[in-house]
Amino acid sequence: MDYFERIQTSIDYIENHLQDELSITEVASKSYFSAFHFQRLFQAITGLSVQQYIRNRRLSEAASSLLATTKNILEIAITFQYGSQEAFTRAFVNYFGVTPAKYRKIKNTKPLQTRMNFLDYKINGDLNMNKPAIISLKKRLIIGYEYKTTLQNEKYFEDIPEFYFDFGKNLYYERIENKIAPNIAHGISTNFHDDGQFSFIIGEEVQKYDSSLDDGFVNFEIPEGKYAEFKINGSSEAVQNTRRYIYSVWLPNSNYERNNGPDFEITDVVNSTFPNNMKMIIYIPIIG
């Protein structure tokens, strides 16, 4: 079963439980993904977060119920997991632009969120894309500064460039001892949580760890293993688009499974100029 079939299994589970309490962990388990990785794939491929899809589907089914039945609004709200009529009305107005009562009266025709067929997103035939190099890497010891961000609303796309700016502005690189390759910055995505929160560590490779780190700094080991290597020589926008491309196109359409462990990237700091000339390599841990 490929990525798209696996995710469709989770979609089917959502559809069968729109009137029940839904846990992201339980939904993701139907695809045999971690909750974090499931949310990352789903959002990269569809442009919607899992929570948005569930909310839109519940509101769409509630709207259909308003038109097709005589159930009162509170009953419909409770059926679709809203704790009160007020909470339901706020969500309904935000999505449809009118209250449930007005929607029922004027028979609003705004398009509903239909049930998703994830197989429609699958690319058939040969992929017209730049294939990454598949390489084996030895473990790397990193000392870096740890930041926090989230998948939700793709906030990490906004946060990560700011993290790099903060790291440089505060001269954090000067606090790292025993560097192997000065001016080669590592950016590591790790400590993934089911709610989409994760850490982004910016640092440098070192010969040995420091036992007395300043506040905010961490010792981190990038594990040895097989990685897909994506080289970028372009703008910061190209970097963001490559991150999206990896999870929305390349990984689900490849013959590889993402391995456990961190994604990471390295930047040639000396020869890169933000935002128009970035020299970066992104590494994704893989099996296959």
N, C-alpha and C positions, 0 to 999 in steps of 0.2 A: 504494500500500500504506500503511495507516494505522499508528499506533503499535502497536496490539495485534497486528496481523498481523506487523509487523516483529519484535516481541519474541517472538512465537510461533516465528518462524524460529530465534531463538537457543535457545529451549526445545527445539525439535526437534534442534538441534545437540548440546545437552547430553545429551539422551536417547540419541542415537546414539553418544555417547562417554563414557558413565558408567564404562566400564572402561579409559579412557585418561586420561592427564594432561590437565587442562583449564586453559587460561589465560583469565582474565577478559577480557583484551584481545581474544583470538580469538573468544570467545563473543559479546562486544559487537559485534564487526565484522560478524557475520551479520545484525545489525539495523541496521547503518549508524549506530550511535551511538558516541560515545566511551565508554571503559570507565567513567569516572566518571558520566556522565549515564545510561548504561544501569543502573548499580547504583542510582542515585538513583530512577529511575522504577520499577524492579522492586520495590524495597523499599517505596516509597510506596504502590504499588498493591496489593501482596500482603501486606505486613507481615513478609515474610521477606527476609533478605539473599540475594543470589545464592549466596554460599557456603553459607548454611544450606540452601537448596533442594537444591544439589548434594549436600551431605553427607546430608541426609535421604533423598534418592532413592537414593543409593548404599547406605545402611544398609538401606533398605526392600527393595531388590533383593537385597542380601546375605541379609536375613532370609528372603525367599522361596526363595533358593537353599538355605539351611539346611534348610528343610522339604521341598523338592522333590527334592533330590539327596543323595548320600552323600559329597560332596566334604568333605575335612577343612577345619577352620576356617582354618588358615594359607593354604590354597589360595584360599579365598573372600576372605580379607583382602587377599591380593596382587592378586587379580582386580579388586577395587574400590579400588585405589590406596592401600592402607594398607601402610606399610613393614615392619610387624611384626604378629604376632598380638596382642601386648600393646597396641599403639596401637589396633588394631581393637576389641579387647575393651573398652578404656576408652570409646571412642566409642559402642560398641553399648550398654553399660550406661547411659551418660548418656542415650541416646535411648529405649531400651526398658525400662530398669530391671532387667534381668537379663542374665547373661552369654550369649554365643552358645550355649554348650553347654546351658545350662538352657533357653534359648528353644527349641532343637531338641527337647529332651526333653519339655517341658510343652506344646509347640505354642502358645506365647503368642499371643493374639489381639488385641493392641493394634493399632489402625488404622495402616496404613502410609501413607507419603507417596506419594500417587498421582501419576501423570504429569499435569502441569498443562496445562490448555487455557486459554491467556491470553484467548481470545476471550470466555470466560465473564465476564470482568471488564468488558467493553465495555458502555457505557450506550447503549441504543437509544432513538430518539425524542428529543424536546426535553429539554434539561437544565434542571432546576429549580435554578437557581443565580444568584448575583449575578455578572453578567458584569463583567469589568474594563474600564476605559477603555483604549483603544489610542491611545498618544500618541507623538510624536517628541520626543526630548530632544537638546539640544546636549551636547557633552562637558563633563565636570566635572573640575576638578583637586582632588584630595583629599590632605591630609596626615593620616596616622593611625597608630595603633599596631597592629602585626600579631600576631595570635594564631594558634594551630594547633589544629585539631580534625579529626574524622573522621565519615564516614557510618556507620561500623560500629556496630551496635546503637543507631543514632540518637543517638550520644553528643553530637552537635552541639546537639541540643535542650536538653540539660543544660548544655553548655558556654557557649553564646552569652549567656544571661542573666548568667552569672558573669563573662564578659568585659566586659560593660557595667558591672557593679558594680566590677570591678577598674579599669576606665578612669576611672570617677568617683572612686573612693576615692583613687587615686594622682594625681588632678588632672592627668591627661595632657592634657586639653583646654587647660590654661593654657600648654602648651608649643607650641601651634600659632599661628603668626603669619599675618597677612594674611587673616583670616577674612572670608568674604563674608556668611555668615548664622550668627552666633554662636547657640548653643543649639539648632541643628538638627544632630543627630548622624547621620552616615552609617555604616551597617554593610554591609560588602561581602564577599561570598563569592567567592573567586578562587583562583588557583594550584591548580587541580584535578589530582589525581594518580590513576593507574589503581587504586591500592589503597584509594581512598576518602578519603585525606588531603586536606585543603585549608586555606587560610588564611581567617581572618575578620578584616578590617581595620575598626577603629572610628576614625572621625576626622571632620573637618569640611572643607567646601568652602573653597578659598582662591583668591585672585587670582593667586598665582604660587607656584611651588615654593620650598622652602627647601633650599639647597645644603649646609647643615651640620646634619643631623638628629641628634637624640639616639639612642642605641642603642634598637633595637626599633621606631623610627618609620620610615615609608616614604612616598615620594611615589607617588601612584597616579592614573591617569587612567581615569575612567569614559567609555567611548566613546560618541559620538553614535549615534543610531539609533532604531529603533522598539521600544517597550516596552509590556508589559501592566502596568497600574497597579492595584494592589489596595489600597484604603483600609480601615484598621482603626481602630475607635474602641471599645475594649473591654479585656478582661483580657489578661494575658500568655498565658493558655491559649488565648484567641482568636487571638493571634498565631501560636502553635505550630500550631493547627488550620488556620489559613490557609496556612501553609507546606506542611503535609501535603496540603491540598485542592488547591493549585496543581499539584502533581506527581502526585497520585493520581487526580484527577478532571478538573480544568479543562484542563490542557495536553494530555493524551492524547485527550480528547474534543473538543478545539477544532479549528479549521482552521489552527492556527499550528504552526510548527516553532520549537523553541528555538534562538536564534542563539548563536554563540560569544560568549564574554565573560562578565562577572560578573553574578550577581544582586546587587541591593543594596536596602537599605531606608533610609528616613529617619525619624527620630523627633523630634517636637516635645518637647524635653527640658523646657522650662518648663511646658508644659501637660499633661505626662504624669506619672502617679503609679504606680510599680511596686508591686504587680502588678495592680491592679484597674482602672486607667484609663490605658490606653496609646493614644496618638495616633500612628499609624505608617502609612507607605505602603511597600508592597513593589513592586519593579520587576523584571520578568523580560524579558530581551532576546529578541525574537521576529523571525521571518521569516514573511511571508504577508499 
